[in-house]
Amino acid sequence: MKTLEIKKLAEKSFTNENLDIKKIKKITPLLGRKQLKVYIKFLKKLENIRTVWVFTPINNIEKEIIDKLKSMFPRKRIEYITDSSLIAGLRIIDNDMVYELNLKDSLDGLITYLKRSYD
């Protein structure tokens, strides 16, 4: 089986933007070791494309923020992860794009701007 065919199988393994376990269980016994590795690689890549990770410093997220994120990333699954190292902000990872929205970065940017303006 060629790589393109395995990629198509990986794409067909999704139902309603979510992985379908029944389909995966039907496909995996039919693949050899190398084909299975390629299949898993494509599954991970497709899952990464379909998922947005949101890192927050607290467990409770306001409904307004959740609604805003859903409107910003329609048709994507949003995973919320608690990260206590963030200071009053969010880190959003969408595929390969990382958006940092936190107090520390804002203060660092302000300090850099002030230093440049007084030099």
C-alpha positions in Angstrom: 0.0 0.0 0.0 1.4 3.4 -1.0 1.7 6.4 1.3 -1.0 8.3 -0.5 -3.5 5.4 0.1 -2.5 5.3 3.8 -3.1 9.0 4.0 -6.6 8.6 2.6 -7.3 5.8 5.1 -6.2 8.1 7.9 -8.5 10.8 6.6 -11.4 8.3 6.5 -10.7 7.3 10.1 -12.5 10.5 11.3 -16.3 10.8 11.8 -17.7 14.3 12.5 -14.2 15.7 13.1 -13.4 13.0 15.8 -11.4 9.8 15.5 -13.6 6.8 15.0 -12.3 3.9 17.1 -14.3 1.3 15.2 -12.8 2.4 11.9 -9.3 2.3 13.3 -9.8 -1.2 14.7 -10.8 -2.4 11.3 -7.9 -0.7 9.5 -4.9 -1.5 11.8 -4.9 -5.3 11.5 -4.7 -5.0 7.7 -1.5 -2.9 7.8 2.1 -4.1 8.1 4.6 -2.6 10.6 5.9 0.2 8.3 2.4 1.0 7.0 1.1 1.2 10.5 3.8 3.7 11.5 2.9 5.8 8.5 -0.8 5.5 9.3 -0.2 6.6 13.0 1.9 9.5 11.8 -0.9 10.8 9.5 -3.5 10.3 12.3 -1.4 12.4 14.6 -0.9 15.1 12.0 -4.6 15.2 11.2 -5.6 15.2 14.9 -3.1 18.1 15.4 -4.7 20.1 12.6 -8.2 19.5 14.0 -7.4 20.4 17.6 -6.6 23.7 19.4 -4.9 23.6 22.8 -5.6 26.4 25.2 -3.3 26.7 28.2 -4.7 28.7 31.1 -3.4 29.4 34.7 -6.8 28.4 36.3 -9.2 25.5 36.0 -12.4 27.6 35.7 -12.7 29.5 32.4 -15.4 32.1 31.9 -18.2 31.3 29.5 -17.4 34.5 27.4 -13.9 33.2 26.8 -15.1 29.8 25.8 -17.7 31.3 23.4 -15.1 33.6 21.9 -12.6 30.7 21.3 -15.3 28.6 19.7 -16.2 31.5 17.4 -12.4 32.0 16.6 -11.9 28.3 15.8 -15.1 26.9 14.4 -15.1 23.2 13.5 -12.1 22.5 15.7 -12.0 20.6 19.0 -10.7 22.8 21.8 -8.7 21.2 24.6 -8.2 23.2 27.9 -5.0 22.6 29.8 -4.1 24.1 33.2 -0.6 25.7 33.2 0.3 27.5 36.5 3.4 29.0 35.0 1.2 31.5 33.0 0.5 34.8 34.7 -3.0 36.1 34.0 -3.2 35.0 30.4 -3.6 32.4 27.7 -1.4 30.3 25.4 -3.2 29.1 22.3 -1.7 26.5 20.1 -3.4 26.0 16.7 -1.5 23.4 14.6 1.9 25.1 14.4 0.9 28.6 15.4 1.4 29.6 19.0 -0.4 32.7 20.4 0.9 34.1 23.7 -1.6 36.3 25.5 -0.3 36.8 29.0 0.7 39.5 31.4 4.4 38.7 31.4 4.7 39.1 27.7 2.8 42.3 27.8 5.0 43.7 30.5 8.2 42.6 28.6 6.9 44.3 25.4 6.1 47.5 27.3 9.6 47.5 29.0 11.3 47.0 25.6 9.2 49.8 24.0 10.1 52.2 26.8 13.8 51.3 26.6 13.8 52.0 22.8 12.0 55.2 23.2 14.4 56.7 25.7 17.6 55.6 23.9 
